């Protein structure tokens, strides 16, 4: 695992010092080695976390005549097979690393080389023959890649801070992206918090030649529900074979390897398959909390005992204020998923013993594991309500009801068409409508009257699925999975210099899962139906299978009403926060009052707002930006802070 960065600027050239500054900002992603290539207006750099071919895997890597150069972040799990094919065509290898496979594949196939790669990756290839740059990101977006085109030069990096380290003038805030953060808790691809800087979308390649950018999509999810297994036994056998293979190839490493064990079905199943093929006890890692309602450590312990792992456990009593302040200094964008905290803690624990860890991420999006899918299907039962009745309620009745009346928001939600109802359920929109949490000026500057739900609606409309469940699974795989789940895992694990691998997101496995009809994923009230059957077959303890889903839970509500309360009040009610102009002070005050008076639980929303303001103070200030709202140029009434 590595961090990559670079600049191509044929007009003015590139110096080594520039690339080194970019690399120094991401040392945490690759503490073992640094490599830099500079030639003819191009500079490529890499920070390396050595995992395969520790001695010979130095980057950048070149082809035989050194006309093609690659820097690479990720793992290609089928590199040995690809190497054999390439050697049979006459290519000569100087190392045993998977990186070298990419440069020779590029010689053979150009940008189509990505079609052959099975794994997670973000890489840059510079071809000195035509002075062109190729950027590529893996199919699901497991590894990040950012880029910016400015004044005829293209900058790229694993993290935004690398680009800002050499081009601070690109720190122009994207108000629309910040609004999306407020609604979703993350910024969906391809936007970033900074207007000139973009994320390369998953499953895409970008070519830069002659000062021009071209982008191509090379992979897409297949149509949902296209193949129907003849029996449950056949489906179960196929799933076991495919997932076991995905796990096996992700256990290739020249460094210590283990698994992150949450005590849920997904990670427990991964550990079961690892234990089956490992010649020694699998190293597993779990964290817990003193609060019994959120302590998953006992379930992880049951799994560890069942599969005879070398188990490491940490019961946390963290210094929350210190941790939150520290993490937000490294957050390049505001990020509102509170499970980043346990992800960070478990990554630090694992890194004390291993360099690589497997996880169960992706199972919920693949097999319909979120509770919201069940809720969505149940509420489709009200689809008999005529559209005109719903419109009449939302326009005429709802605005006249007192804001505090019980069931007011639910009635609004029920009146919506099912797709709009699902989108509402995963955004801040119902609460913003009820309490006006965001300011009118911010709304006007960000969208100018446009619909902030456009991004979600587009994926629902374009989904290659006929059934509602398939459509929302596609939506979440395109938005929530890369924007939230995978971003969280990458950023928090790389802060600890830990490589995390995700077998359930093997693209060949996921294509097969996507093709299964909805009843194999959700049957009645049973979610993740066939996956749970596999976990049971592999011997995952019944206590784990039957317990309510928690995700990577943490006692956020308790923390916010105790350890974090002073920080929350001092930050969200501070005059500089109000003057910044993003929030509506009355709405925020109402939200805080309801929460701290224990009338309602607003933990998730308060956390989202807190992370936003701390990002503004800690990260932006850390990179030398003291007034980055960008809104002052559009609406003087917003002030600055």
C-alpha positions as CSV (number, residue, x, y, z in Angstrom):
1,X,0.0,0.0,0.0
2,X,1.3,3.4,-0.9
3,X,0.5,7.0,-1.5
4,X,1.1,8.5,-4.9
5,X,1.4,12.1,-6.2
6,X,2.7,14.0,-9.3
7,X,2.5,16.8,-11.7
8,X,2.6,17.0,-15.5
9,X,3.4,20.4,-16.9
10,X,5.0,20.5,-20.3
11,X,5.0,24.3,-20.4
12,X,7.2,25.1,-17.4
13,X,8.7,21.8,-16.3
14,X,8.6,20.2,-12.9
15,X,11.3,20.0,-10.3
16,X,12.2,17.3,-7.8
17,X,11.5,19.5,-4.8
18,X,7.9,19.9,-5.8
19,X,7.3,16.2,-6.0
20,X,9.1,15.7,-2.7
21,X,6.8,18.2,-1.0
22,X,3.8,16.3,-2.3
23,X,5.1,13.0,-1.0
24,X,6.1,14.4,2.4
25,X,2.4,15.3,3.1
26,X,1.4,11.6,2.8
27,X,4.3,9.9,4.6
28,X,1.7,8.1,6.8
29,X,0.5,6.2,3.7
30,X,4.0,4.9,3.0
31,X,6.5,5.1,5.8
32,X,8.9,2.5,4.4
33,X,10.3,4.2,1.2
34,X,10.1,7.1,-1.2
35,X,10.6,7.2,-4.9
36,X,10.6,10.1,-7.4
37,X,10.8,10.4,-11.2
38,X,11.2,13.7,-12.9
39,X,11.7,14.2,-16.7
40,X,10.6,16.4,-19.5
41,X,7.9,18.3,-17.6
42,X,6.6,15.3,-15.7
43,X,7.1,14.4,-12.0
44,X,5.8,11.3,-10.3
45,X,6.3,10.4,-6.6
46,X,5.4,7.6,-4.3
47,X,5.5,6.8,-0.6
48,X,5.6,3.1,-0.1
49,X,4.3,0.7,2.5
50,X,6.1,-2.5,1.7
51,X,3.9,-5.5,1.4
52,X,5.0,-7.6,-1.5
53,X,8.7,-8.0,-2.6
54,X,10.0,-6.0,0.3
55,X,13.5,-5.7,-1.1
56,X,12.8,-5.4,-4.8
57,X,9.6,-3.5,-4.9
58,X,11.0,0.1,-5.0
59,X,8.9,2.5,-7.0
60,X,8.6,4.1,-9.6
61,X,8.8,1.0,-11.8
62,X,9.8,1.2,-15.5
63,X,9.5,-1.0,-18.6
64,X,12.6,-2.5,-20.2
65,X,13.8,0.6,-22.0
66,X,12.6,3.0,-19.3
67,X,10.2,4.9,-21.6
68,X,7.2,4.1,-19.4
69,X,7.0,4.8,-15.7
70,X,4.4,3.8,-13.1
71,X,3.6,4.8,-9.5
72,X,0.9,2.7,-7.8
73,X,-1.2,2.4,-4.7
74,X,-3.0,-0.9,-4.1
75,X,-2.7,-4.6,-4.6
76,X,-3.3,-6.7,-7.8
77,X,-4.2,-10.1,-6.6
78,X,-3.9,-11.9,-9.9
79,X,-0.4,-10.5,-10.7
80,X,1.3,-13.9,-10.8
81,X,-1.0,-15.2,-13.5
82,X,-0.6,-11.9,-15.4
83,X,3.2,-12.1,-15.1
84,X,3.3,-15.6,-16.6
85,X,1.2,-14.3,-19.6
86,X,3.5,-11.3,-20.1
87,X,6.7,-13.3,-19.8
88,X,5.4,-15.7,-22.5
89,X,5.1,-12.6,-24.7
90,X,8.7,-11.7,-24.2
91,X,8.5,-9.1,-21.4
92,X,11.4,-9.1,-18.9
93,X,10.8,-8.5,-15.2
94,X,13.3,-7.1,-12.7
95,X,11.3,-7.7,-9.5
96,X,8.6,-9.9,-8.0
97,X,6.3,-7.0,-7.2
98,X,2.7,-6.7,-8.6
99,X,3.5,-3.1,-9.7
100,X,5.7,-4.2,-12.5
101,X,2.8,-6.2,-14.1
102,X,1.0,-2.9,-14.7
103,X,3.7,-1.2,-16.7
104,X,4.0,-4.2,-19.1
105,X,0.3,-4.6,-19.4
106,X,0.2,-1.0,-20.4
107,X,2.7,-1.7,-23.1
108,X,0.4,-4.4,-24.5
109,X,-3.0,-2.8,-24.0
110,X,-2.7,0.9,-23.4
111,X,-5.5,2.3,-21.2
112,X,-7.3,-1.0,-21.5
113,X,-4.8,-2.6,-19.2
114,X,-7.1,-2.0,-16.3
115,X,-9.5,-4.6,-17.6
116,X,-7.1,-7.3,-16.7
117,X,-6.5,-6.2,-13.1
118,X,-8.2,-7.9,-10.2
119,X,-7.8,-5.9,-7.0
120,X,-7.8,-2.5,-5.5
121,X,-5.6,0.2,-7.1
122,X,-5.0,3.8,-8.0
123,X,-2.0,4.4,-10.3
124,X,-0.4,6.8,-12.7
125,X,1.5,5.9,-15.8
126,X,3.7,8.4,-17.6
127,X,4.6,7.5,-21.2
128,X,7.7,9.5,-22.3
129,X,7.2,8.5,-25.9
130,X,4.1,10.7,-26.3
131,X,4.4,12.7,-23.1
132,X,1.0,11.4,-21.9
133,X,-0.3,10.6,-18.4
134,X,-2.8,7.8,-17.6
135,X,-4.6,7.8,-14.2
136,X,-6.7,4.8,-13.1
137,X,-8.9,4.0,-10.1
138,X,-10.3,0.5,-9.2
139,X,-13.8,-0.5,-10.0
140,X,-15.4,0.1,-6.6
141,X,-13.3,3.1,-5.4
142,X,-11.4,1.2,-2.7
143,X,-8.4,3.3,-3.2
144,X,-8.6,7.1,-3.7
145,X,-7.2,9.3,-6.5
146,X,-7.6,13.1,-6.8
147,X,-6.6,15.4,-9.7
148,X,-6.8,19.0,-10.7
149,X,-6.2,20.8,-14.0
150,X,-4.9,24.3,-13.7
151,X,-2.9,26.5,-16.1
152,X,-2.1,23.7,-18.4
153,X,-0.7,21.4,-15.7
154,X,-2.3,18.3,-14.2
155,X,-1.7,17.5,-10.6
156,X,-2.8,14.2,-9.0
157,X,-2.5,12.5,-5.6
158,X,-3.9,9.9,-3.2
159,X,-4.9,12.7,-0.9
160,X,-6.0,16.3,-1.5
161,X,-3.3,17.6,0.9
162,X,-0.6,16.6,-1.5
163,X,-2.1,18.9,-4.2
164,X,-2.6,21.8,-1.8
165,X,1.0,21.4,-0.6
166,X,2.3,22.7,-3.9
167,X,-0.8,24.5,-5.2
168,X,-2.5,26.3,-2.3
169,X,-4.2,28.6,-4.7
170,X,-6.5,25.6,-5.6
171,X,-8.2,25.8,-2.2
172,X,-11.3,27.4,-3.5
173,X,-14.3,26.0,-1.6
174,X,-17.0,24.2,-3.5
175,X,-20.2,25.4,-1.8
176,X,-22.4,22.8,-3.6
177,X,-20.1,20.0,-2.4
178,X,-20.3,21.3,1.2
179,X,-24.1,21.3,0.9
180,X,-24.0,17.7,-0.2
181,X,-21.8,16.9,2.9
182,X,-24.5,18.5,5.1
183,X,-27.2,16.3,3.5
184,X,-25.3,13.0,3.1
185,X,-22.4,13.2,5.7
186,X,-19.9,12.8,2.9
187,X,-19.1,14.4,-0.5
188,X,-20.0,12.1,-3.4
189,X,-17.7,11.5,-6.3
190,X,-16.5,13.3,-8.4
191,X,-16.7,16.4,-6.2
192,X,-14.4,17.4,-3.4
193,X,-14.6,20.2,-0.9
194,X,-12.4,22.3,-3.3
195,X,-13.8,23.4,-6.6
196,X,-10.8,22.9,-8.8
197,X,-9.9,19.5,-7.3
198,X,-11.9,16.4,-8.4
199,X,-12.0,12.7,-7.4
200,X,-11.4,10.3,-10.3
201,X,-14.7,8.2,-10.1
202,X,-14.4,4.5,-9.4
203,X,-14.1,2.4,-12.6
204,X,-12.7,5.2,-14.6
205,X,-9.4,6.1,-16.3
206,X,-8.2,9.6,-17.2
207,X,-5.7,10.5,-20.0
208,X,-3.8,13.8,-20.1
209,X,-2.0,14.6,-23.3
210,X,-1.2,17.9,-25.0
211,X,-2.9,19.9,-22.1
212,X,-6.2,18.1,-22.6
213,X,-8.1,15.7,-20.3
214,X,-10.1,12.7,-21.5
215,X,-12.0,10.4,-19.2
216,X,-13.4,6.9,-19.8
217,X,-15.5,4.5,-17.8
218,X,-14.1,1.0,-18.1
219,X,-16.4,-0.9,-15.7
220,X,-20.0,-0.9,-14.6
221,X,-22.1,-3.2,-12.4
222,X,-24.1,-5.7,-14.4
223,X,-27.9,-5.9,-14.4
224,X,-29.4,-6.9,-11.2
225,X,-31.4,-10.2,-10.9
226,X,-30.4,-11.8,-14.2
227,X,-29.5,-15.3,-13.1
228,X,-31.6,-17.5,-10.9
229,X,-29.9,-20.4,-9.1
230,X,-31.7,-23.8,-9.4
231,X,-31.7,-24.4,-5.7
232,X,-30.6,-22.9,-2.4
233,X,-27.9,-25.6,-2.2
234,X,-26.5,-24.6,-5.6
235,X,-26.5,-20.9,-4.7
236,X,-24.8,-21.5,-1.3
237,X,-22.1,-23.7,-2.9
238,X,-21.3,-21.1,-5.6
239,X,-21.2,-18.3,-3.0
240,X,-18.8,-20.3,-0.8
241,X,-16.5,-21.1,-3.7
242,X,-16.4,-17.5,-4.9
243,X,-15.9,-15.8,-1.5
244,X,-13.3,-18.4,-0.4
245,X,-11.3,-17.6,-3.5
246,X,-11.6,-13.9,-2.9
247,X,-10.3,-14.4,0.6
248,X,-7.5,-16.7,-0.4
249,X,-6.0,-14.4,-3.0
250,X,-6.1,-11.5,-0.5
251,X,-4.0,-13.5,1.9
252,X,-0.9,-13.1,-0.3
253,X,1.6,-10.9,1.5
254,X,5.3,-10.9,2.5
255,X,4.4,-9.2,5.8
256,X,2.3,-10.2,8.9
257,X,-1.4,-10.4,8.0
258,X,-4.6,-10.5,10.1
259,X,-8.3,-9.6,10.2
260,X,-10.4,-6.8,11.7
261,X,-13.2,-8.5,13.7
262,X,-16.2,-6.5,14.6
263,X,-18.3,-9.4,15.9
264,X,-20.8,-9.1,13.0
265,X,-21.7,-11.6,10.4
266,X,-19.5,-10.2,7.6
267,X,-16.1,-10.0,9.4
268,X,-16.9,-13.3,11.2
269,X,-17.4,-15.1,7.9
270,X,-14.2,-13.7,6.5
271,X,-12.3,-14.9,9.5
272,X,-13.9,-18.4,9.2
273,X,-12.6,-18.6,5.6
274,X,-9.2,-17.3,6.5
275,X,-8.8,-19.9,9.3
276,X,-9.7,-22.7,6.9
277,X,-6.7,-22.0,4.6
278,X,-4.2,-20.6,7.0
279,X,-1.4,-22.8,8.3
280,X,-1.2,-20.9,11.5
281,X,-3.8,-19.1,13.8
282,X,-5.2,-16.0,12.1
283,X,-4.4,-12.8,14.0
284,X,-7.7,-11.1,14.8
285,X,-8.4,-7.6,16.3
286,X,-11.4,-6.2,18.1
287,X,-12.2,-3.2,20.2
288,X,-14.9,-2.7,22.8
289,X,-16.4,-0.1,25.0
290,X,-17.4,0.1,28.7
291,X,-21.0,0.7,27.7
292,X,-22.6,-2.7,27.4
293,X,-25.1,-1.7,24.8
294,X,-22.3,-0.9,22.4
295,X,-19.7,-3.4,23.3
296,X,-19.3,-5.9,20.5
297,X,-16.1,-7.4,21.9
298,X,-17.8,-10.4,23.5
299,X,-19.2,-11.5,20.1
300,X,-15.8,-11.0,18.5
301,X,-14.3,-13.1,21.3
302,X,-16.8,-15.9,20.5
303,X,-15.8,-15.9,16.9
304,X,-12.1,-15.9,17.8
305,X,-12.6,-18.9,20.1
306,X,-14.6,-20.8,17.5
307,X,-11.9,-20.5,14.8
308,X,-8.9,-20.6,17.1
309,X,-7.5,-17.2,16.2
310,X,-4.7,-15.3,17.9
311,X,-7.0,-12.7,19.3
312,X,-6.1,-9.1,20.4
313,X,-8.7,-7.0,22.1
314,X,-8.8,-3.5,23.4
315,X,-11.5,-2.0,25.6
316,X,-11.5,1.7,24.9
317,X,-11.6,4.6,27.3
318,X,-10.5,7.2,24.8
319,X,-9.6,10.8,25.3
320,X,-12.4,11.9,22.9
321,X,-11.7,15.6,22.7
322,X,-8.0,15.0,21.9
323,X,-8.8,12.3,19.3
324,X,-11.4,14.4,17.6
325,X,-9.2,17.4,17.4
326,X,-6.3,15.3,16.1
327,X,-8.2,13.5,13.4
328,X,-9.9,16.6,12.1
329,X,-6.5,18.2,11.5
330,X,-5.8,15.5,8.9
331,X,-9.3,15.4,7.4
332,X,-9.1,17.0,3.9
333,X,-12.9,17.1,3.6
334,X,-15.6,17.2,6.3
335,X,-16.6,13.7,7.0
336,X,-19.6,12.8,9.2
337,X,-19.5,9.1,9.8
338,X,-18.8,8.7,13.5
339,X,-17.7,5.1,13.0
340,X,-14.4,6.5,11.8
341,X,-13.4,6.6,15.5
342,X,-13.6,2.8,16.1
343,X,-12.1,2.3,12.6
344,X,-9.2,4.5,13.6
345,X,-8.8,2.7,17.0
346,X,-8.9,-0.8,15.6
347,X,-6.5,0.1,12.8
348,X,-4.0,1.4,15.4
349,X,-4.4,-1.8,17.4
350,X,-3.9,-4.0,14.4
351,X,-0.9,-2.1,13.2
352,X,1.0,-3.0,16.4
353,X,1.0,-6.7,15.1
354,X,0.4,-6.7,11.4
355,X,0.8,-4.6,8.2
356,X,-2.2,-6.0,6.3
357,X,-5.7,-6.8,7.6
358,X,-8.8,-8.2,5.9
359,X,-12.2,-6.7,6.7
360,X,-15.9,-7.5,6.0
361,X,-16.7,-4.1,4.4
362,X,-19.1,-4.1,1.4
363,X,-21.4,-6.9,2.7
364,X,-24.3,-4.6,3.5
365,X,-24.4,-3.0,0.0
366,X,-23.9,-6.4,-1.7
367,X,-26.5,-8.4,0.3
368,X,-28.9,-5.8,1.5
369,X,-27.9,-5.6,5.1
370,X,-29.0,-2.2,6.2
371,X,-32.2,-1.8,8.2
372,X,-33.3,1.0,5.8
373,X,-33.8,-1.6,3.0
374,X,-36.3,-3.4,5.2
375,X,-38.0,-0.1,6.2
376,X,-38.2,0.9,2.5
377,X,-39.9,-2.3,1.4
378,X,-42.4,-2.1,4.3
379,X,-43.3,1.5,3.4
380,X,-43.9,0.6,-0.2
381,X,-47.2,-0.8,1.1
382,X,-48.5,2.8,1.1
383,X,-47.9,3.3,-2.6
384,X,-51.7,3.1,-3.1
385,X,-51.9,6.8,-2.0
386,X,-52.6,8.8,-5.2
387,X,-49.9,11.2,-6.2
388,X,-52.3,14.2,-6.1
389,X,-53.1,13.4,-2.5
390,X,-49.4,13.4,-1.5
391,X,-48.8,16.6,-3.4
392,X,-51.8,18.3,-1.7
393,X,-50.6,17.2,1.7
394,X,-47.0,18.4,1.2
395,X,-48.0,21.8,-0.2
396,X,-51.2,22.6,1.7
397,X,-51.4,20.7,5.0
398,X,-47.8,20.0,6.1
399,X,-46.7,23.7,6.3
400,X,-49.6,24.5,8.6
401,X,-48.9,21.8,11.1
402,X,-46.9,22.8,14.2
403,X,-43.3,21.8,13.8
404,X,-43.2,19.8,17.1
405,X,-46.3,17.7,16.4
406,X,-45.7,14.0,16.6
407,X,-45.7,12.2,13.2
408,X,-45.5,15.3,11.1
409,X,-42.2,14.3,9.3
410,X,-43.4,10.7,9.0
411,X,-46.6,11.8,7.3
412,X,-44.5,13.9,4.9
413,X,-42.3,11.0,4.1
414,X,-45.2,8.6,3.6
415,X,-46.8,11.0,1.1
416,X,-43.7,10.9,-1.2
417,X,-43.2,8.4,-4.1
418,X,-41.1,5.5,-2.9
419,X,-37.8,6.6,-4.6
420,X,-38.1,10.1,-3.0
421,X,-38.9,8.5,0.3
422,X,-35.8,6.4,0.3
423,X,-33.6,9.3,-0.6
424,X,-35.1,11.4,2.2
425,X,-34.3,8.6,4.6
426,X,-30.5,8.8,3.9
427,X,-30.2,12.5,4.1
428,X,-30.5,15.5,6.4
429,X,-33.5,16.9,4.3
430,X,-36.4,16.0,6.7
431,X,-34.6,17.7,9.7
432,X,-33.6,20.7,7.6
433,X,-37.2,21.1,6.5
434,X,-38.4,20.8,10.1
435,X,-35.8,22.9,11.9
436,X,-34.2,25.0,9.1
437,X,-30.7,23.8,10.2
438,X,-28.9,25.4,7.2
439,X,-29.1,29.1,6.3
440,X,-31.0,30.5,3.4
441,X,-27.9,32.3,2.2
442,X,-25.9,29.0,2.1
443,X,-28.7,27.3,0.3
444,X,-28.8,30.1,-2.3
445,X,-25.0,30.2,-2.8
446,X,-24.7,26.4,-3.0
447,X,-27.6,25.5,-5.3
448,X,-29.4,28.7,-6.4
449,X,-32.7,26.9,-6.1
450,X,-31.5,23.6,-7.7
451,X,-32.4,20.3,-6.1
452,X,-29.6,18.9,-3.8
453,X,-30.9,15.4,-4.3
454,X,-30.0,15.4,-8.0
455,X,-26.9,13.2,-7.5
456,X,-28.9,10.5,-5.8
457,X,-31.8,10.7,-8.2
458,X,-29.5,10.2,-11.2
459,X,-28.2,6.9,-9.9
460,X,-31.7,5.7,-9.0
461,X,-32.9,6.5,-12.5
462,X,-29.8,4.9,-14.2
463,X,-29.8,1.8,-12.1
464,X,-29.5,-1.4,-14.2
465,X,-32.3,-3.0,-12.1
466,X,-36.1,-3.4,-12.4
467,X,-36.9,-4.2,-8.8
468,X,-36.8,-1.4,-6.1
469,X,-34.2,-3.3,-3.9
470,X,-31.8,-3.6,-6.8
471,X,-32.2,0.1,-7.6
472,X,-31.3,1.2,-4.0
473,X,-28.5,-1.3,-3.8
474,X,-27.1,0.2,-7.0
475,X,-27.5,3.8,-5.6
476,X,-25.6,2.9,-2.4
477,X,-22.9,1.1,-4.2
478,X,-22.3,4.1,-6.4
479,X,-22.5,6.8,-3.6
480,X,-22.5,5.6,0.0
481,X,-20.0,2.8,-0.4
482,X,-17.2,4.8,-2.0
483,X,-18.1,8.1,-0.5
484,X,-18.5,7.0,3.1
485,X,-17.6,3.4,3.9
486,X,-14.4,3.0,1.7
487,X,-13.3,6.6,2.4
488,X,-13.5,6.0,6.1
489,X,-11.6,2.7,5.9
490,X,-8.9,4.1,3.7
491,X,-8.3,7.3,5.6
492,X,-8.4,5.8,9.1
493,X,-6.3,2.7,8.3
494,X,-3.7,4.7,6.4
495,X,-3.4,7.1,9.3
496,X,-2.1,4.1,11.1
497,X,-0.1,2.9,8.1
498,X,-2.2,-0.3,7.8
499,X,-3.4,-1.8,4.6
500,X,-7.0,-3.1,4.6
501,X,-8.3,-5.6,2.0
502,X,-12.0,-6.2,1.3
503,X,-12.8,-9.6,-0.1
504,X,-16.5,-9.1,-0.5
505,X,-15.7,-6.3,-3.0
506,X,-13.8,-8.5,-5.3
507,X,-15.4,-7.4,-8.6
508,X,-15.9,-10.9,-10.0
509,X,-17.7,-11.9,-6.8
510,X,-19.7,-8.7,-6.7
511,X,-20.8,-9.2,-10.4
512,X,-22.2,-12.6,-9.5
513,X,-23.9,-11.3,-6.3
514,X,-25.5,-8.5,-8.3
515,X,-27.0,-11.0,-10.7
516,X,-28.8,-12.8,-7.9
517,X,-32.6,-12.0,-7.7
518,X,-33.7,-9.9,-4.7
519,X,-35.1,-12.9,-2.7
520,X,-31.6,-14.3,-2.2
521,X,-30.6,-11.0,-0.5
522,X,-33.8,-10.2,1.4
523,X,-36.5,-12.8,2.1
524,X,-39.4,-11.6,4.2
525,X,-37.8,-10.0,7.3
526,X,-34.5,-11.9,6.8
527,X,-31.8,-9.6,5.5
528,X,-28.6,-10.9,3.8
529,X,-30.4,-14.2,3.5
530,X,-27.9,-16.3,1.5
531,X,-24.9,-14.8,3.2
532,X,-26.3,-15.6,6.6
533,X,-26.8,-19.2,5.4
534,X,-23.1,-19.3,4.4
535,X,-22.0,-17.9,7.8
536,X,-24.1,-20.6,9.5
537,X,-22.6,-23.4,7.3
538,X,-19.1,-22.2,8.1
539,X,-19.7,-22.4,11.8
540,X,-20.1,-18.7,12.8
541,X,-21.6,-18.9,16.4
542,X,-25.4,-18.6,16.6
543,X,-25.1,-15.7,19.1
544,X,-23.4,-13.7,16.3
545,X,-26.0,-14.6,13.7
546,X,-29.0,-13.9,15.8
547,X,-28.1,-10.7,17.4
548,X,-29.5,-7.3,16.2
549,X,-27.3,-5.5,13.6
550,X,-25.1,-2.8,15.1
551,X,-22.6,-2.0,12.4
552,X,-19.5,-0.5,13.9
553,X,-21.4,1.0,16.8
554,X,-20.2,3.3,19.5
555,X,-21.8,5.1,22.4
556,X,-22.1,8.4,20.6
557,X,-25.3,9.5,22.3
558,X,-23.7,9.0,25.7
559,X,-20.4,10.7,24.7
560,X,-22.3,13.7,23.3
561,X,-24.2,14.2,26.5
562,X,-21.1,13.8,28.7
563,X,-17.5,13.9,27.5
564,X,-18.1,15.8,24.3
565,X,-20.8,18.2,25.5
566,X,-18.5,21.1,26.3
567,X,-16.7,20.8,23.0
568,X,-20.0,20.7,21.1
569,X,-21.5,23.7,22.8
570,X,-18.3,25.7,22.6
571,X,-17.9,25.0,18.9
572,X,-21.4,25.0,17.4
573,X,-22.6,28.0,19.4
574,X,-19.4,30.0,19.0
575,X,-19.7,33.4,17.3
576,X,-17.2,32.5,14.6
577,X,-19.3,29.5,13.7
578,X,-22.4,31.6,13.3
579,X,-20.6,34.3,11.3
580,X,-19.4,31.7,8.8
581,X,-22.9,31.6,7.6
582,X,-23.5,27.9,6.9
583,X,-25.8,27.1,9.8
584,X,-29.1,28.7,10.9
585,X,-28.4,29.6,14.5
586,X,-32.0,29.1,15.6
587,X,-32.2,25.7,14.0
588,X,-29.0,24.5,15.6
589,X,-30.0,25.8,19.0
590,X,-33.3,23.9,18.7
591,X,-31.5,20.7,17.7
592,X,-29.1,21.0,20.7
593,X,-31.9,21.8,23.1
594,X,-33.9,18.8,22.1
595,X,-30.8,16.5,22.3
596,X,-29.5,17.7,25.7
597,X,-32.9,17.8,27.2
598,X,-33.2,14.2,26.0
599,X,-36.4,14.8,24.0
600,X,-34.9,13.4,20.8
601,X,-31.6,11.8,19.8
602,X,-29.8,14.1,17.3
603,X,-26.4,12.5,17.8
604,X,-25.7,11.8,14.2
605,X,-26.7,15.3,13.0
606,X,-24.8,17.0,15.8
607,X,-21.7,15.0,15.0
608,X,-22.0,15.9,11.3
609,X,-22.1,19.6,12.1
610,X,-19.3,19.3,14.7
611,X,-17.0,17.6,12.2
612,X,-17.8,20.3,9.6
613,X,-16.8,23.1,11.9
614,X,-13.7,21.4,13.2
615,X,-12.6,20.6,9.7
616,X,-13.0,24.3,8.9
617,X,-11.0,25.3,11.9
618,X,-8.4,22.5,12.1
619,X,-7.7,21.3,8.6
620,X,-8.2,24.5,6.6
621,X,-6.1,26.5,9.2
622,X,-3.5,23.7,9.2
623,X,-2.9,24.2,5.4
624,X,-2.8,28.0,5.8
625,X,-6.3,28.9,4.8
626,X,-7.9,31.3,7.3
627,X,-11.0,32.3,5.3
628,X,-12.1,29.5,3.0
629,X,-15.9,29.7,2.9
630,X,-15.8,31.1,-0.6
631,X,-19.3,32.4,0.1
632,X,-18.1,35.9,0.8
633,X,-17.5,36.4,-2.9
634,X,-21.1,35.5,-3.6
635,X,-23.0,36.8,-0.5
636,X,-21.5,39.5,1.6
637,X,-24.0,38.9,4.3
638,X,-22.4,35.6,5.2
639,X,-19.4,37.2,6.9
640,X,-16.2,35.3,7.6
641,X,-14.5,33.6,10.5
